[in-house]
């Protein structure tokens, strides 16, 4: 290892670059521990010394630093990151002050940011770029074969930005790693093994002695059983008889795999292609983690995503097998800065997988489980009061979407939980644009909200004021478009004891359709007031009006007409006119009192026990025979 006049560790910080001889007012690295793995931020702990007492943390915190590991055989490795923590440890016997630095990638700081927001009609890469751009993660490279489809509705709820972007990557089949240089570290996002860049000039050998960078002095090979098939299913309300389905069978020939199935509901999608991809991602992740190798060596270039060739596998005997580093822990020490006589040291413990095995991260970060009920506002296009689709769904903006990113133009239609629903029957009401509704989430999925009810608030008050009218219940609608407070339909029930009322109010027309019989029983009086005309028609039957214990009074202001065929009786304020082809009067007694009694008829028949005509003038046909 390096040492003596050529230090193993070199630290470049905002205080300057360390070099021989010992420089005042700078930091000199004396030890380092670095932990790196695929799809995780790296963590580097550095112990450094300086002549500066009580170093101002602001000179280092959130500042970039570079560590160089330089081996005696000429190999070196650069680590670049940002200081997230500085700890002052006191001084040593030479009055050199010791400091511990924790160094992370720029991506790590997304773990200190949490949010609730909604992304609409964006791909996974669109979402990642947007978040990285907001938080200064500048150096990002996408090495992906599949850019993925548009995600209609993607919710971040209570997650840190780091959790969220990692979840989005896992759902999309992406993994990530870092590539370091003297001035930056690049976040590489990939979805295929060719994104791992090979080391072209070195072949590593398993040799159980020595510490050259090409030496691996420990090696193990672990195999695990895994499931043989992954199946994901879900439900699509637009295709209710065709379950969403995605399946993937393993390519491994492990014992009993065919009998082991991983079934998951829900697939968190209504797209069969997406479900198939996610099933494949899960199966590939299980296969990748089922065959991992571990080792110990001395190459500082070992880092996640690093491809190397093993000359001969000591267990299988296979030659020139390419492997990829999955995770590694580096340990380095160089106390020559402190005047120590010991030799500098460097070593690594690592986990790797064969390049021939497709790498995929396990879906270890689940979507947040949305429990309870959340408030949302119903959305619509400008000028609309009701905005729905053929399934009577609406669009909503959850109140936790504080950025107000959700718009009616891009948002998805949300199902409504009705009290009753069937094929052309059931209960239906559509919340109006601008009203507050309660939403829950199907299967707890934040990307699948459903309206479960409506809320009143201080600007949208109940139709029956409480507590003054708290005995009332029912519903009152509002005419649309631009209906006023007095424009509504209503069916309400007032349950105040002794004053109970059922009120039906139709703002314009009221139609009642009865397919068979209608029975109405009224305990006391009935009053019907019609402003204009009133019509009663029996198309095929009779009309009967009976006053079982009283009179029937029919009153008209101008004319009352009774008509049957060609016969009619017309009553007016001036008199009564009877028009009929034949008139027959049958009565025990007939009495007329008046000035004139005129009868003009082809036939006039009177059958009576007595006829009394009390009138000065009586005009009639010839006398009726006795």
C-alpha positions as CSV (number, residue, x, y, z in Angstrom):
1,X,0.0,0.0,0.0
2,X,1.0,3.6,-0.4
3,X,2.6,5.3,2.5
4,X,5.6,7.3,3.6
5,X,6.2,10.1,1.1
6,X,3.3,9.1,-1.0
7,X,0.1,9.1,1.2
8,X,-2.6,6.6,0.7
9,X,-5.4,9.1,1.2
10,X,-5.7,12.6,-0.1
11,X,-8.6,15.0,0.8
12,X,-9.6,18.0,-1.2
13,X,-12.0,20.3,0.5
14,X,-13.0,23.9,0.6
15,X,-10.1,24.4,2.9
16,X,-7.7,23.3,0.2
17,X,-5.9,20.1,-1.0
18,X,-3.7,18.2,1.3
19,X,-0.2,17.3,0.2
20,X,3.2,16.7,1.6
21,X,4.5,18.2,3.7
22,X,1.7,18.7,6.3
23,X,-0.2,21.9,5.3
24,X,-1.6,24.2,8.0
25,X,-5.2,25.4,7.6
26,X,-6.2,22.3,5.6
27,X,-7.7,18.9,6.4
28,X,-5.6,15.7,6.0
29,X,-7.4,12.3,5.8
30,X,-6.0,9.6,8.0
31,X,-8.7,7.0,7.6
32,X,-11.8,6.3,5.6
33,X,-14.7,3.9,5.5
34,X,-16.9,3.9,2.4
35,X,-20.1,1.9,2.0
36,X,-21.6,1.6,-1.5
37,X,-24.3,-0.5,-3.0
38,X,-26.6,-0.5,-6.1
39,X,-29.7,1.7,-5.7
40,X,-28.6,3.4,-2.5
41,X,-26.7,6.6,-1.7
42,X,-23.1,5.9,-0.7
43,X,-21.8,6.8,2.7
44,X,-18.2,7.8,3.4
45,X,-16.8,8.4,6.8
46,X,-13.4,10.2,6.9
47,X,-11.2,10.9,9.9
48,X,-9.1,14.0,9.2
49,X,-6.7,16.2,11.1
50,X,-5.9,19.8,10.9
51,X,-4.1,22.6,12.8
52,X,-7.4,24.5,12.9
53,X,-9.0,24.5,16.2
54,X,-12.8,24.8,16.4
55,X,-13.2,24.6,12.7
56,X,-16.4,26.5,11.6
57,X,-18.8,23.8,10.4
58,X,-20.3,26.2,7.8
59,X,-17.0,25.9,5.9
60,X,-17.6,22.3,5.2
61,X,-21.3,21.4,5.6
62,X,-23.1,20.9,2.3
63,X,-19.8,21.5,0.5
64,X,-18.2,19.2,-2.1
65,X,-15.1,17.2,-1.2
66,X,-12.9,14.7,-3.1
67,X,-11.0,11.8,-1.6
68,X,-8.3,10.1,-3.6
69,X,-7.2,6.5,-2.7
70,X,-3.8,6.0,-4.2
71,X,-2.2,2.5,-4.1
72,X,1.4,1.6,-4.4
73,X,0.8,-0.3,-7.7
74,X,-0.4,2.9,-9.3
75,X,-4.1,2.2,-9.1
76,X,-6.2,5.0,-7.6
77,X,-9.8,5.7,-7.0
78,X,-11.7,9.0,-6.6
79,X,-14.6,9.5,-4.3
80,X,-16.6,12.7,-4.7
81,X,-19.4,13.7,-2.4
82,X,-21.0,16.4,-0.2
83,X,-20.4,16.8,3.5
84,X,-23.6,16.2,5.5
85,X,-22.1,16.0,9.0
86,X,-18.9,17.2,10.7
87,X,-17.9,16.2,14.2
88,X,-15.0,17.7,16.2
89,X,-13.2,15.1,18.2
90,X,-10.5,17.1,20.0
91,X,-6.8,17.1,19.5
92,X,-4.0,14.6,19.6
93,X,-0.5,14.8,21.2
94,X,0.8,16.9,18.4
95,X,-1.8,19.6,18.7
96,X,-3.5,18.4,15.6
97,X,-7.3,18.7,15.8
98,X,-9.3,15.7,14.6
99,X,-12.6,15.9,12.7
100,X,-14.9,13.2,11.4
101,X,-16.7,13.9,8.2
102,X,-19.7,12.1,6.8
103,X,-19.9,12.4,3.0
104,X,-22.9,11.5,0.9
105,X,-24.1,12.1,-2.7
106,X,-26.2,15.1,-3.6
107,X,-29.1,12.6,-4.0
108,X,-28.9,11.8,-0.3
109,X,-30.3,15.3,0.7
110,X,-33.6,14.3,-0.9
111,X,-34.0,12.2,2.3
112,X,-34.4,15.5,4.2
113,X,-37.3,16.7,2.0
114,X,-40.8,15.2,2.2
115,X,-43.8,16.2,0.3
116,X,-47.4,15.5,-0.8
117,X,-47.9,16.1,-4.5
118,X,-49.5,14.7,-7.7
119,X,-47.9,14.2,-11.1
120,X,-50.3,13.9,-14.0
121,X,-49.7,12.4,-17.5
122,X,-45.9,12.1,-17.0
123,X,-43.4,9.3,-17.6
124,X,-41.2,8.0,-14.8
125,X,-38.3,9.8,-16.3
126,X,-40.3,13.1,-16.5
127,X,-41.0,12.8,-12.8
128,X,-37.4,12.0,-11.9
129,X,-36.0,14.9,-13.9
130,X,-38.5,17.3,-12.3
131,X,-37.5,16.3,-8.8
132,X,-33.8,16.3,-9.5
133,X,-34.1,19.7,-11.1
134,X,-35.9,21.1,-8.1
135,X,-33.2,20.0,-5.7
136,X,-29.9,20.6,-7.5
137,X,-29.1,17.0,-8.5
138,X,-27.4,18.2,-11.6
139,X,-25.3,15.3,-12.9
140,X,-27.7,12.6,-14.0
141,X,-27.3,10.1,-16.8
142,X,-30.1,7.9,-18.1
143,X,-28.9,4.6,-19.6
144,X,-32.3,3.0,-20.2
145,X,-33.7,1.0,-23.0
146,X,-37.3,1.5,-21.9
147,X,-38.5,5.0,-21.1
148,X,-41.8,3.5,-19.9
149,X,-45.3,4.7,-20.7
150,X,-47.1,7.7,-19.4
151,X,-48.3,7.4,-15.8
152,X,-51.7,9.0,-15.8
153,X,-51.7,9.8,-12.0
154,X,-48.8,9.4,-9.7
155,X,-49.1,10.5,-6.0
156,X,-46.3,11.2,-3.5
157,X,-47.8,11.2,0.0
158,X,-45.7,11.8,3.1
159,X,-42.7,10.2,1.5
160,X,-39.3,11.8,1.4
161,X,-38.3,12.7,-2.1
162,X,-35.6,10.1,-1.9
163,X,-38.1,7.3,-1.0
164,X,-40.4,8.5,-3.7
165,X,-37.8,8.6,-6.6
166,X,-36.5,5.2,-5.5
167,X,-40.0,3.8,-5.5
168,X,-40.7,5.2,-9.0
169,X,-37.5,3.7,-10.2
170,X,-38.3,0.3,-8.8
171,X,-41.8,0.3,-10.3
172,X,-40.2,1.2,-13.6
173,X,-37.5,-1.5,-13.5
174,X,-34.7,1.1,-13.0
175,X,-31.7,0.8,-10.7
176,X,-29.0,3.4,-10.1
177,X,-25.3,3.8,-9.1
178,X,-22.7,6.5,-9.1
179,X,-19.6,7.3,-11.1
180,X,-17.0,9.5,-9.5
181,X,-14.5,12.0,-10.9
182,X,-12.3,14.7,-9.3
183,X,-15.0,17.4,-9.7
184,X,-18.3,15.6,-9.6
185,X,-20.3,12.4,-9.0
186,X,-22.7,11.3,-11.7
187,X,-26.0,9.6,-10.8
188,X,-26.5,6.8,-13.4
189,X,-30.0,5.4,-13.9
190,X,-30.2,2.2,-15.9
191,X,-32.4,-0.8,-16.7
192,X,-30.0,-3.2,-18.3
193,X,-26.7,-4.9,-17.6
194,X,-24.9,-3.3,-20.5
195,X,-25.1,0.0,-18.6
196,X,-22.3,-1.5,-16.3
197,X,-19.0,-0.4,-17.7
198,X,-16.2,-3.0,-17.7
199,X,-12.7,-2.7,-16.4
200,X,-10.6,-3.5,-19.5
201,X,-7.1,-3.6,-18.3
202,X,-7.2,-6.0,-15.3
203,X,-8.2,-9.6,-14.7
204,X,-8.7,-10.4,-11.1
205,X,-7.4,-13.6,-9.6
206,X,-8.4,-15.5,-6.5
207,X,-5.1,-15.8,-4.6
208,X,-4.9,-16.3,-0.9
209,X,-2.0,-14.1,-0.3
210,X,-0.8,-10.6,-1.4
211,X,-2.5,-7.3,-1.5
212,X,-2.3,-6.1,-5.0
213,X,-5.4,-4.5,-6.5
214,X,-6.0,-7.5,-8.8
215,X,-6.0,-9.9,-5.9
216,X,-9.1,-11.5,-4.4
217,X,-8.1,-13.5,-1.3
218,X,-11.6,-14.7,-0.3
219,X,-14.5,-15.9,-2.4
220,X,-17.8,-17.6,-1.7
221,X,-20.8,-18.5,-3.9
222,X,-24.3,-18.6,-2.4
223,X,-27.5,-19.9,-4.1
224,X,-31.0,-19.7,-2.9
225,X,-34.4,-21.1,-3.8
226,X,-36.9,-18.7,-5.2
227,X,-40.5,-18.7,-6.5
228,X,-41.0,-20.0,-10.0
229,X,-43.8,-17.7,-11.1
230,X,-45.1,-14.2,-10.3
231,X,-48.7,-13.3,-11.0
232,X,-50.2,-9.8,-10.5
233,X,-53.9,-9.1,-11.0
234,X,-56.1,-6.1,-10.6
235,X,-59.6,-4.8,-11.6
236,X,-60.4,-2.3,-14.4
237,X,-63.9,-0.8,-14.1
238,X,-63.9,-0.1,-17.8
239,X,-63.5,-3.8,-18.5
240,X,-65.1,-5.4,-15.5
241,X,-65.2,-9.0,-16.9
242,X,-61.5,-9.0,-17.9
243,X,-59.2,-9.0,-14.9
244,X,-55.9,-7.1,-15.4
245,X,-53.2,-9.8,-15.4
246,X,-49.4,-10.0,-15.6
247,X,-47.3,-13.1,-15.2
248,X,-43.7,-14.1,-15.4
249,X,-42.1,-17.6,-15.0
250,X,-38.6,-18.1,-13.7
251,X,-35.7,-19.1,-16.0
252,X,-33.9,-20.8,-13.2
253,X,-34.1,-24.5,-12.7
254,X,-34.1,-24.5,-8.9
255,X,-35.7,-27.4,-7.1
256,X,-39.5,-27.0,-6.6
257,X,-39.7,-23.6,-8.3
258,X,-42.6,-24.7,-10.4
259,X,-44.7,-25.3,-7.3
260,X,-44.0,-21.8,-5.8
261,X,-46.1,-18.9,-7.1
262,X,-46.0,-15.4,-5.8
263,X,-49.5,-14.0,-6.3
264,X,-50.2,-10.3,-5.6
265,X,-53.4,-8.2,-5.6
266,X,-53.6,-5.5,-6.6
267,X,-51.2,-5.0,-9.4
268,X,-51.6,-1.2,-8.9
269,X,-52.4,-0.7,-12.6
270,X,-55.2,-1.2,-15.1
271,X,-52.7,-1.7,-17.9
272,X,-51.9,-5.3,-18.7
273,X,-48.6,-4.4,-20.3
274,X,-47.6,-2.6,-17.1
275,X,-48.7,-5.5,-15.0
276,X,-46.6,-7.9,-17.1
277,X,-43.6,-5.6,-16.7
278,X,-44.0,-5.5,-13.0
279,X,-44.3,-9.3,-12.8
280,X,-41.1,-9.6,-14.8
281,X,-39.3,-7.1,-12.5
282,X,-40.3,-9.1,-9.5
283,X,-39.2,-12.4,-11.0
284,X,-35.9,-11.0,-12.2
285,X,-35.2,-9.4,-8.8
286,X,-35.8,-12.8,-7.2
287,X,-33.5,-14.5,-9.7
288,X,-30.8,-11.9,-9.3
289,X,-30.7,-12.1,-5.5
290,X,-30.8,-15.9,-5.6
291,X,-27.2,-16.2,-6.9
292,X,-24.7,-13.8,-5.3
293,X,-21.0,-14.2,-4.7
294,X,-19.0,-12.5,-1.9
295,X,-15.3,-11.8,-1.7
296,X,-12.5,-9.8,-0.1
297,X,-9.9,-7.9,-2.1
298,X,-7.8,-4.7,-2.5
299,X,-9.1,-2.9,-5.6
300,X,-10.4,0.6,-4.7
301,X,-12.2,0.7,-8.1
302,X,-14.7,-1.9,-6.9
303,X,-17.9,0.0,-6.8
304,X,-21.6,-0.7,-7.6
305,X,-22.0,-1.3,-11.3
306,X,-18.3,-2.1,-11.8
307,X,-17.7,-5.0,-14.1
308,X,-14.7,-7.2,-13.6
309,X,-13.4,-10.5,-14.9
310,X,-12.5,-13.3,-12.6
311,X,-9.7,-15.4,-14.2
312,X,-10.9,-18.6,-12.6
313,X,-13.8,-19.3,-10.4
314,X,-12.3,-21.2,-7.5
315,X,-15.5,-23.1,-6.8
316,X,-16.9,-23.9,-10.3
317,X,-13.7,-23.8,-12.2
318,X,-15.2,-21.5,-14.8
319,X,-12.8,-19.2,-16.6
320,X,-13.0,-15.6,-17.5
321,X,-16.4,-15.1,-15.9
322,X,-17.6,-11.5,-15.8
323,X,-19.1,-10.2,-12.6
324,X,-20.7,-7.0,-11.5
325,X,-20.2,-5.4,-8.1
326,X,-23.5,-5.1,-6.1
327,X,-22.2,-3.7,-2.9
328,X,-18.8,-3.0,-1.3
329,X,-17.3,-1.7,1.9
330,X,-13.9,0.0,1.6
331,X,-11.6,0.5,4.6
332,X,-8.5,2.6,4.4
333,X,-6.0,3.9,7.0
334,X,-2.9,6.1,6.8
335,X,-1.7,7.5,10.0
336,X,1.5,8.9,8.5
337,X,-0.1,12.3,8.7
338,X,-0.1,11.8,12.4
339,X,3.6,10.8,12.5
340,X,2.8,7.1,12.9
341,X,5.3,4.5,11.9
342,X,2.7,2.0,10.7
343,X,2.1,1.1,7.1
344,X,-0.9,2.4,5.2
345,X,-3.6,-0.2,4.5
346,X,-6.6,-0.6,2.2
347,X,-9.1,-3.5,1.8
348,X,-12.5,-4.2,0.5
349,X,-15.3,-6.6,1.2
350,X,-17.8,-7.0,-1.6
351,X,-20.9,-8.7,-3.0
352,X,-21.3,-9.3,-6.7
353,X,-23.4,-11.2,-9.3
354,X,-22.7,-12.7,-12.7
355,X,-22.9,-10.3,-15.6
356,X,-25.1,-12.9,-17.4
357,X,-27.8,-12.6,-14.8
358,X,-30.2,-9.7,-15.4
359,X,-30.0,-7.3,-12.5
360,X,-33.2,-5.9,-11.1
361,X,-33.9,-4.3,-7.8
362,X,-36.6,-5.9,-5.6
363,X,-39.7,-3.7,-5.1
364,X,-38.8,-3.1,-1.5
365,X,-40.3,0.4,-1.3
366,X,-44.1,0.0,-1.3
367,X,-46.5,2.8,-2.1
368,X,-47.8,4.6,1.0
369,X,-50.9,2.8,2.4
370,X,-53.6,5.5,2.4
371,X,-55.9,5.0,5.3
372,X,-58.9,7.1,6.4
373,X,-60.8,9.7,4.5
374,X,-59.2,12.8,2.9
375,X,-60.8,16.1,1.7
376,X,-60.8,17.0,-2.0
377,X,-62.3,19.6,-4.2
378,X,-64.2,18.6,-7.4
379,X,-62.6,19.9,-10.6
380,X,-64.1,20.9,-13.9
381,X,-63.3,22.8,-17.0
382,X,-63.8,26.6,-17.0
383,X,-67.5,27.5,-17.0
384,X,-68.7,24.0,-16.0
385,X,-70.7,23.2,-12.9
386,X,-70.8,19.4,-13.5
387,X,-68.0,17.5,-15.2
388,X,-68.3,13.8,-15.5
389,X,-67.8,10.9,-17.9
390,X,-70.0,8.0,-19.1
391,X,-69.3,6.1,-15.8
392,X,-70.5,9.1,-13.8
393,X,-67.0,9.7,-12.5
394,X,-65.7,13.1,-11.5
395,X,-62.3,14.7,-11.2
396,X,-60.9,15.9,-7.8
397,X,-58.0,17.8,-6.3
398,X,-57.0,16.4,-2.9
399,X,-56.4,19.2,-0.4
400,X,-53.0,17.7,0.4
401,X,-51.9,18.6,-3.2
402,X,-50.7,22.0,-1.8
403,X,-48.9,22.9,-5.0
404,X,-52.2,22.8,-6.8
405,X,-50.6,20.7,-9.6
406,X,-53.9,18.9,-10.3
407,X,-55.9,20.2,-13.2
408,X,-59.1,19.0,-14.8
409,X,-57.5,18.9,-18.2
410,X,-54.8,16.4,-17.1
411,X,-56.3,14.6,-14.1
412,X,-58.1,11.2,-14.1
413,X,-61.8,10.6,-13.6
414,X,-62.4,9.2,-10.1
415,X,-65.1,6.7,-9.2
416,X,-67.9,7.5,-6.8
417,X,-69.1,5.1,-4.1
418,X,-72.8,5.1,-4.6
419,X,-75.3,3.7,-2.1
420,X,-76.7,1.4,-4.9
421,X,-75.5,0.6,-8.4
422,X,-76.6,-1.8,-11.1
423,X,-77.1,-2.0,-14.9
424,X,-79.1,1.0,-15.6
425,X,-80.5,1.2,-12.0
426,X,-79.3,2.4,-8.6
427,X,-78.6,5.7,-6.9
428,X,-76.8,8.4,-8.7
429,X,-75.6,11.9,-7.7
430,X,-72.7,13.8,-9.1
431,X,-70.8,16.2,-6.9
432,X,-70.7,19.7,-8.4
433,X,-67.5,21.5,-9.4
434,X,-66.0,23.4,-6.5
435,X,-67.7,21.4,-3.8
436,X,-65.8,19.5,-1.1
437,X,-65.9,15.7,-1.1
438,X,-64.4,13.0,1.0
439,X,-62.0,10.6,-0.9
440,X,-60.6,7.3,0.1
441,X,-58.3,5.0,-1.9
442,X,-59.0,1.7,-3.5
443,X,-56.8,-1.0,-1.8
444,X,-55.0,1.9,-0.1
445,X,-53.4,2.9,-3.4
446,X,-52.6,6.6,-3.5
447,X,-52.9,6.6,-7.3
448,X,-56.5,5.3,-7.1
449,X,-58.8,7.7,-5.2
450,X,-62.5,7.2,-4.9
451,X,-65.2,9.6,-3.8
452,X,-67.0,8.3,-0.7
453,X,-69.1,11.3,0.3
454,X,-69.5,15.1,0.4
455,X,-68.8,17.7,3.1
456,X,-70.3,21.0,4.1
457,X,-68.1,23.9,5.2
458,X,-68.4,27.5,6.2
459,X,-68.9,28.6,2.6
460,X,-71.1,25.7,1.5
461,X,-73.7,25.5,4.3
462,X,-76.4,22.8,4.7
463,X,-79.8,23.4,3.0
464,X,-81.6,23.1,6.3
465,X,-79.9,25.4,8.8
466,X,-78.8,23.7,12.0
467,X,-79.7,23.8,14.8
468,X,-82.8,25.8,13.9
469,X,-84.0,23.2,11.4
470,X,-82.1,20.2,12.7
471,X,-85.2,18.0,12.6
472,X,-85.2,18.2,8.8
473,X,-83.5,15.7,6.6
474,X,-83.6,15.0,2.9
475,X,-82.0,16.6,-0.1
476,X,-82.1,19.8,-2.1
477,X,-80.5,20.2,-5.5
478,X,-79.5,23.4,-7.4
479,X,-80.5,24.3,-10.9
480,X,-77.6,24.4,-13.4
481,X,-76.2,26.3,-15.1
482,X,-75.9,29.4,-12.9
483,X,-78.8,28.4,-10.6
484,X,-79.7,30.8,-7.8
485,X,-80.4,30.0,-4.2
486,X,-84.1,29.8,-4.9
487,X,-83.7,27.5,-7.9
488,X,-83.8,23.9,-6.7
489,X,-85.7,20.6,-6.4
490,X,-86.2,19.2,-2.9
491,X,-87.5,16.2,-1.1
492,X,-87.3,16.7,2.6
493,X,-88.7,15.3,5.8
494,X,-89.4,17.3,9.0
495,X,-89.5,15.0,12.0
496,X,-90.5,17.6,14.6
497,X,-93.1,15.8,16.8
498,X,-96.6,16.9,16.1
499,X,-95.5,18.9,13.0
500,X,-94.1,16.2,10.7
501,X,-94.0,17.2,7.1
502,X,-92.8,15.6,3.9
503,X,-92.0,18.3,1.3
504,X,-91.6,17.7,-2.4
505,X,-90.6,20.8,-4.4
506,X,-90.2,20.7,-8.2
507,X,-88.4,23.8,-9.5
508,X,-90.3,23.4,-12.9
509,X,-92.1,20.2,-13.9
510,X,-93.2,17.3,-11.7
511,X,-93.8,14.0,-13.4
512,X,-95.2,10.8,-11.8
513,X,-95.2,7.5,-13.7
514,X,-97.1,4.6,-12.2
515,X,-97.1,1.3,-14.2
516,X,-100.0,-0.2,-12.4
517,X,-102.2,1.0,-9.5
518,X,-101.8,4.1,-7.4
519,X,-103.5,4.4,-4.0
520,X,-103.5,7.6,-2.0
521,X,-105.0,7.7,1.4
522,X,-105.4,11.0,3.2
523,X,-106.3,11.1,6.9
524,X,-108.0,14.5,6.8
525,X,-108.3,17.2,4.1
526,X,-106.8,17.5,0.7
527,X,-106.4,20.7,-1.2
528,X,-105.0,21.0,-4.7
529,X,-104.3,24.5,-6.1
530,X,-103.5,24.8,-9.8
531,X,-102.4,28.2,-11.2
532,X,-103.4,27.4,-14.8
533,X,-105.2,24.5,-16.4
534,X,-106.0,21.1,-14.8
535,X,-106.8,18.0,-16.8
536,X,-107.8,14.5,-15.7
537,X,-108.0,11.8,-18.4
538,X,-108.9,8.1,-18.0
539,X,-107.9,6.6,-21.4
540,X,-109.6,3.2,-21.1
541,X,-111.7,3.2,-17.9
542,X,-114.1,5.2,-15.9
543,X,-113.7,8.1,-13.5
544,X,-115.6,7.9,-10.2
545,X,-116.0,10.7,-7.6
546,X,-117.8,9.7,-4.5
547,X,-118.6,11.8,-1.4
548,X,-119.6,9.0,1.0
549,X,-120.8,11.3,3.7
550,X,-121.1,14.7,2.2
551,X,-121.6,16.8,-0.9
552,X,-119.7,17.2,-4.1
553,X,-119.4,20.8,-5.3
554,X,-118.0,21.8,-8.7
555,X,-117.5,25.5,-9.2
556,X,-116.5,27.4,-12.4
557,X,-116.2,31.1,-13.0
558,X,-117.5,31.1,-16.6
559,X,-118.6,27.7,-17.9
560,X,-119.2,24.2,-16.6
561,X,-119.6,21.6,-19.3
562,X,-120.7,17.9,-19.1
563,X,-120.4,16.1,-22.4
564,X,-121.1,12.5,-23.4
565,X,-121.0,12.0,-27.2
566,X,-123.5,14.3,-28.9
567,X,-125.1,15.2,-25.6
568,X,-124.0,18.1,-23.4
569,X,-125.1,20.2,-20.5
570,X,-123.5,23.6,-20.4
571,X,-123.8,25.7,-17.2
572,X,-123.0,29.4,-17.4
573,X,-123.9,32.4,-15.2
574,X,-126.7,33.2,-17.7
575,X,-128.3,29.7,-17.7
576,X,-128.1,26.0,-18.4
577,X,-128.2,24.7,-21.9
578,X,-129.0,21.0,-22.6
579,X,-128.2,19.7,-26.0
580,X,-129.1,16.1,-26.8
581,X,-130.8,14.0,-29.6
582,X,-133.3,12.8,-27.0
583,X,-134.2,14.1,-23.5
584,X,-136.0,11.8,-21.1
585,X,-137.0,13.0,-17.6
586,X,-138.2,10.4,-15.1
587,X,-139.1,11.7,-11.6
588,X,-142.0,11.4,-9.1
589,X,-142.4,15.2,-9.4
590,X,-141.2,18.0,-11.6
591,X,-141.6,21.6,-10.6
592,X,-140.4,24.6,-12.6
593,X,-140.5,28.2,-11.2
594,X,-139.6,30.9,-13.6
595,X,-140.7,33.4,-16.2
596,X,-140.2,31.3,-19.2
597,X,-139.9,27.5,-19.9
598,X,-139.0,26.7,-23.5
599,X,-138.8,23.2,-24.9
600,X,-137.9,22.7,-28.6
601,X,-137.5,19.1,-29.5
602,X,-138.6,16.4,-32.0
603,X,-139.7,14.4,-29.0
604,X,-140.3,15.5,-25.5
605,X,-141.3,12.9,-23.0
606,X,-142.2,13.4,-19.4
607,X,-143.2,10.6,-17.1
608,X,-144.2,11.8,-13.7
609,X,-146.9,11.4,-11.0
610,X,-147.5,15.1,-11.2
611,X,-146.3,18.1,-13.2
612,X,-146.6,21.6,-11.7
613,X,-145.7,24.5,-14.0
614,X,-145.8,27.8,-12.1
615,X,-145.0,30.3,-14.8
616,X,-146.9,33.1,-16.5
617,X,-145.8,31.8,-19.9
618,X,-145.4,28.2,-20.9
619,X,-144.5,27.3,-24.5
620,X,-144.5,23.6,-25.3
621,X,-145.5,21.2,-28.0
622,X,-149.1,19.9,-28.1
623,X,-150.4,18.7,-24.7
624,X,-149.2,15.4,-23.6
625,X,-152.0,12.8,-23.9
626,X,-153.4,11.6,-20.5
